[in-house]
Amino acid sequence: MESPLLTRARALHAAQPVVDTLAPNWDAEMYLAPGMADLARKLQAEGVSRAQIQARLGEELAARIGTDAVLREGYLAYWARAGVTAGSTSLLFSGPPSRAWEQVQRSIDRSERILAGFDGAIVLARSADDITAAHRRGQRTIVFNCQNADPIGDDLDRVDALWQRGVRIVQVTYNLRNLYGDGCLERRDGGLSRFGGALVERLNRSRIVVDVSHSSDQTGYDAIEASDRPIAITHAAARAISGHPRAKPDALLRRVGETGGFVGVVAVPAIISRDGRGATIDLMIDHLLHVMNVAGAAAVGVGTDWGKPYYQVMRWEYATVAEAVQRGGFDWVGWLPEHHFDPNEQCEGLETWDRWPHLTARMLERGMDERSVIGLIGGNFLRFWRDTTA
């Protein structure tokens, strides 16, 4: 029998929009039907790279979702169990910069085909109001993000083109250095470049959210100074707890909160745990509470970035993670062994994304008041997004 707290959590999810500011990629990571899981294993056995497998799975979903009723209903049931109204989905995270524009266009094309297959059950959100309207209608929504500004290249006019295609969040860098600034795993932290400052200004003008989740500390500080609008860290954690370079120091978290920004907390074991092991939803909540204390309760939300059946199907060997993501003869993701990134590790209690209500229930069980919980599960991000685009 379901616990009263879990029932209460599901009721909260039903009563107002719930937003995951970095959900598993909706075309390949979020839900795998049995046939798609078999395809993933087959491709892995053939030595196909992780990125290529994800693209193939996305194409498989796009090809089948409009005609395969079992796949469609299974996908929608999975999302319904999560009780999430909006999930921000990544069109691109890393790879050879020369291919980034083409890659993001293919990702958008694929997502548009999948949206057509869902025939209104899942829609694209271009604003906070789109999310609240979809919630009233009983729809689910996705928000397009780019986890790297590489698709823009040296042509800032591409910012407007991304806006037209529905992109609403752009991360300045991924883990490594690009034209715009340094990432959190780069050897030295030079912050935002002069061209990166121009990018931030252009994103502001287009009302696209500036995200520094994977950026270096100094890039984060510089982006705040360069931006006329509040910025976001859509998916990170507290370095004071985990010590991880992909987590953020208190001073940066505080500055984001002081300037009206937003911080989403992840469930990624490598980022919330000291050694990448033993992650739990309680540890995730410890990070939430810490960030609330530092940045302010109204600045914080959830960007899980984990609970991916895709990872559980693949079972990558840790030593080959870098090789698995290598493209163009180089690992553009940037994880090193000391970063403890292991796709096989799970956050206990949130092993799969459809267990989202268990996180909410545990927040309540830990003594968080209902108003704070409502903010964390979506209200704070919706406020931030409205303020940022006003």
C-alpha positions in Angstrom: 0.0 0.0 0.0 1.2 3.5 -0.9 2.4 5.7 2.0 0.3 8.7 3.0 3.3 11.0 2.2 3.7 9.5 -1.3 0.0 10.0 -1.9 0.3 13.6 -0.7 3.3 14.1 -3.0 1.3 12.8 -6.0 -1.4 15.3 -5.1 1.0 18.2 -5.1 2.3 17.1 -8.5 -1.3 17.1 -9.8 -2.2 20.4 -8.3 0.5 22.6 -9.9 3.1 22.4 -12.7 6.2 20.4 -11.8 9.4 21.3 -13.8 12.6 19.3 -14.1 15.2 21.8 -15.3 17.4 19.1 -16.8 15.4 15.9 -17.5 16.8 12.8 -19.2 16.9 13.4 -23.0 13.4 12.7 -24.0 14.2 11.0 -27.3 16.7 8.4 -26.1 17.4 8.4 -22.3 14.0 8.8 -20.7 12.1 5.7 -21.7 13.2 2.6 -23.6 10.6 0.1 -24.8 11.8 -3.5 -24.9 12.6 -3.4 -28.6 14.6 -0.2 -28.2 16.5 -1.7 -25.3 17.4 -4.7 -27.5 18.6 -2.3 -30.3 20.8 -0.4 -27.8 22.5 -3.6 -26.6 23.0 -4.8 -30.2 24.6 -1.5 -31.2 26.8 -1.5 -28.1 28.0 -5.1 -28.9 28.9 -3.9 -32.4 31.1 -1.2 -30.9 28.9 1.8 -31.8 29.7 4.9 -29.7 27.4 6.1 -27.0 26.5 9.3 -28.9 25.7 7.3 -32.0 23.5 4.9 -30.1 21.6 7.8 -28.6 21.0 9.2 -32.0 19.8 5.8 -33.4 17.4 5.4 -30.4 16.0 8.8 -31.1 15.4 8.0 -34.7 13.8 4.7 -33.7 11.4 6.6 -31.4 10.6 9.2 -34.1 9.8 6.5 -36.6 7.5 4.5 -34.4 5.8 6.8 -31.9 3.0 7.8 -34.3 2.0 4.3 -35.2 3.1 2.0 -32.3 0.3 2.4 -29.7 2.1 0.2 -27.2 5.2 2.3 -27.3 3.2 5.5 -27.2 1.1 4.5 -24.2 4.1 3.0 -22.4 6.0 6.3 -22.8 3.0 8.4 -21.6 2.4 6.1 -18.7 6.0 6.4 -17.6 5.8 10.2 -17.7 2.5 10.2 -15.9 4.1 8.2 -13.0 6.8 10.9 -12.8 4.1 13.5 -12.4 6.2 16.1 -14.2 4.6 18.7 -16.3 7.8 20.0 -18.1 11.2 18.5 -18.7 14.0 20.5 -20.2 15.6 18.3 -22.8 19.1 18.7 -24.3 19.5 19.0 -28.0 23.3 18.9 -27.7 25.9 18.7 -25.0 29.3 18.1 -26.5 31.2 17.0 -29.6 33.3 18.4 -32.4 32.4 22.1 -32.6 32.5 22.0 -36.4 29.5 19.6 -36.3 27.5 21.2 -33.6 25.1 23.3 -35.7 24.2 20.4 -37.9 23.8 18.2 -34.9 21.4 20.6 -33.1 19.3 21.0 -36.3 19.0 17.2 -36.6 18.0 17.0 -32.9 15.3 19.6 -33.3 14.0 17.9 -36.5 13.8 14.6 -34.7 12.0 16.1 -31.7 9.5 17.8 -34.0 8.7 14.4 -35.5 8.3 12.9 -32.1 6.0 15.7 -31.0 3.9 15.1 -34.1 3.6 11.5 -33.2 2.3 12.3 -29.7 -0.4 14.4 -31.3 -0.8 17.0 -28.5 -0.2 14.7 -25.5 3.3 16.2 -25.2 4.0 19.7 -26.6 6.9 22.2 -26.9 6.9 24.9 -24.2 8.3 28.2 -25.4 7.5 30.1 -22.2 6.5 29.7 -18.6 2.9 30.4 -19.5 3.0 27.5 -22.0 3.8 25.2 -19.1 1.0 26.4 -16.9 -1.4 26.2 -19.7 -0.4 22.7 -20.6 -0.8 21.7 -17.0 -4.4 23.0 -17.0 -5.0 20.9 -20.1 -3.4 17.8 -18.8 -0.5 17.9 -21.3 3.2 17.3 -20.8 5.8 19.6 -22.2 9.4 19.7 -23.2 11.7 22.7 -23.1 14.6 22.8 -25.7 18.0 23.5 -24.2 21.5 23.4 -25.6 24.1 22.3 -23.1 26.8 24.0 -25.1 26.9 27.2 -27.2 29.1 25.6 -29.8 26.2 25.5 -32.4 26.4 29.3 -32.5 30.0 29.2 -33.6 31.3 32.6 -34.6 27.9 33.7 -35.9 25.8 35.4 -33.3 22.8 35.6 -35.7 22.4 31.9 -35.0 21.0 32.9 -31.6 17.9 34.2 -33.3 17.7 31.1 -35.5 17.7 28.9 -32.4 15.0 31.1 -30.8 12.8 30.7 -33.8 13.2 26.9 -33.6 12.1 26.9 -29.9 15.4 26.9 -28.0 14.9 28.7 -24.7 18.0 27.8 -22.6 21.6 27.9 -23.8 24.6 26.9 -21.7 27.7 29.0 -22.3 30.1 26.0 -22.2 30.1 22.3 -21.5 32.9 20.9 -19.4 35.8 22.1 -21.6 36.9 25.4 -23.1 35.1 26.8 -26.2 35.0 30.2 -28.0 33.0 31.8 -25.2 34.7 30.7 -22.0 36.1 27.9 -19.8 34.3 24.9 -18.6 34.5 23.4 -15.1 36.9 20.6 -16.1 39.4 22.8 -18.0 42.9 22.9 -16.7 42.9 26.7 -16.1 40.0 29.0 -15.4 40.2 32.1 -17.6 36.5 32.8 -17.3 34.3 34.3 -20.0 36.0 35.4 -23.2 35.2 38.8 -24.8 33.2 37.0 -27.4 31.5 35.1 -24.6 30.4 38.5 -23.2 28.9 39.3 -26.6 27.1 36.0 -26.7 25.5 36.7 -23.3 24.3 40.1 -24.5 22.8 38.5 -27.6 21.1 35.7 -25.5 19.6 38.5 -23.3 18.3 40.3 -26.3 16.6 37.1 -27.6 15.2 36.3 -24.2 17.1 33.0 -24.1 18.1 31.9 -20.6 21.9 32.0 -19.9 23.0 28.8 -18.2 26.4 28.2 -16.6 25.8 24.7 -15.2 28.9 23.1 -16.7 30.9 26.4 -16.9 33.9 27.2 -14.7 33.5 29.3 -11.6 34.9 32.4 -13.2 32.8 32.0 -16.3 29.8 31.9 -14.0 30.8 35.1 -12.2 31.6 36.8 -15.5 28.3 35.8 -17.0 26.4 37.3 -14.1 28.3 40.6 -14.6 27.8 40.5 -18.4 24.1 39.7 -18.2 21.3 42.3 -18.0 19.0 39.5 -16.8 19.2 36.8 -14.1 21.1 33.7 -15.1 20.6 30.0 -14.3 22.5 27.0 -13.1 19.9 24.6 -14.3 21.6 21.4 -13.0 24.5 21.4 -10.5 25.1 20.8 -6.7 26.9 22.3 -3.7 30.7 21.9 -3.8 30.7 22.5 -0.1 29.1 19.0 0.3 30.7 16.9 -2.5 33.9 18.8 -3.4 33.3 18.1 -7.1 34.5 20.6 -9.7 31.1 20.2 -11.5 29.4 21.4 -8.3 29.3 25.1 -7.5 31.0 27.0 -4.7 28.9 28.8 -2.1 30.1 32.3 -3.3 28.8 31.6 -6.8 25.5 30.1 -5.6 25.0 33.1 -3.4 25.7 35.5 -6.2 23.2 33.8 -8.5 20.5 34.0 -5.8 21.3 37.7 -5.0 20.8 38.6 -8.7 17.4 36.8 -9.0 18.8 33.7 -10.7 18.0 30.0 -10.4 19.8 26.9 -9.3 18.6 23.4 -10.0 20.0 20.5 -8.0 21.0 17.2 -9.7 20.7 13.5 -8.8 24.0 12.6 -10.5 26.0 10.4 -8.1 29.4 11.7 -9.3 28.4 15.3 -8.5 26.5 14.9 -5.2 28.7 12.3 -3.6 32.3 12.6 -2.5 33.4 9.5 -4.4 30.6 9.0 -6.8 29.2 6.1 -4.7 26.3 5.8 -2.2 24.2 8.6 -3.7 20.6 8.8 -2.3 17.6 11.1 -2.5 18.5 12.1 1.1 21.9 13.3 -0.1 20.2 15.1 -2.9 17.9 16.8 -0.4 21.0 17.7 1.7 22.3 19.6 -1.4 18.8 21.3 -1.9 18.8 22.5 1.7 22.4 23.8 1.5 21.7 25.7 -1.7 18.5 27.1 -0.3 20.4 28.3 2.7 23.1 29.9 0.6 21.2 31.2 -2.5 17.8 31.7 -0.9 14.8 29.3 -0.8 13.1 31.0 -3.8 16.1 30.5 -6.1 16.2 26.7 -6.0 14.7 23.8 -7.9 15.4 20.4 -9.3 17.2 19.4 -12.5 17.7 15.7 -12.0 19.9 14.9 -15.0 19.7 11.2 -13.9 17.4 8.2 -13.5 18.0 7.2 -17.1 16.9 3.7 -18.2 19.3 4.2 -21.1 22.3 4.0 -18.8 20.9 1.0 -17.0 20.5 -0.9 -20.3 24.0 -0.1 -21.6 26.1 -0.9 -18.5 29.2 0.9 -19.7 32.6 -0.1 -18.3 33.9 2.9 -16.3 37.3 2.7 -17.9 35.8 3.0 -21.4 33.5 6.0 -20.7 35.9 8.4 -22.3 36.4 6.2 -25.3 32.6 5.7 -25.6 32.0 9.4 -26.0 34.9 10.1 -28.2 34.1 11.9 -31.5 36.5 13.2 -34.1 39.5 11.6 -32.3 38.9 13.5 -29.0 36.8 13.1 -25.9 34.8 16.3 -25.9 33.0 15.5 -22.7 36.1 15.7 -20.5 35.5 13.4 -17.6 38.7 12.1 -16.0 38.9 9.1 -13.5 39.2 11.5 -10.6 35.8 12.9 -11.4 34.1 9.5 -10.6 31.6 9.8 -13.5 30.1 6.3 -13.8 26.9 5.8 -15.8 26.2 2.6 -13.9 25.8 4.3 -10.5 22.3 5.3 -9.5 20.8 7.7 -7.0 19.0 5.4 -4.5 15.3 6.3 -4.4 15.4 7.9 -7.9 16.8 5.0 -9.9 14.4 5.9 -12.8 12.8 9.2 -13.7 9.3 7.9 -13.0 10.2 7.8 -9.3 10.1 11.7 -9.1 7.2 11.7 -6.6 9.4 9.8 -4.2 11.8 12.7 -4.1 8.9 15.1 -3.3 7.6 12.7 -0.6 11.0 12.6 1.0 11.2 16.4 1.1 7.9 16.4 3.0 9.1 13.6 5.3 12.3 15.6 6.0 10.1 18.4 7.4 10.0 20.8 4.5 6.8 22.9 4.5 4.5 22.5 1.6 5.1 26.0 0.3 8.8 25.4 0.0 8.2 22.1 -1.7 5.9 23.6 -4.3 8.6 26.1 -5.1 11.3 23.5 -5.4 9.3 21.2 -7.7 8.5 23.9 -10.2 7.2 27.2 -8.8 10.6 28.8 -8.4 11.7 28.0 -11.9 8.5 29.3 -13.4 8.9 32.6 -11.4 12.5 32.9 -12.6 11.6 32.2 -16.2 8.9 34.8 -16.2 11.2 37.4 -14.6 14.0 36.6 -17.1 11.8 37.0 -20.2 9.8 40.0 -19.0 
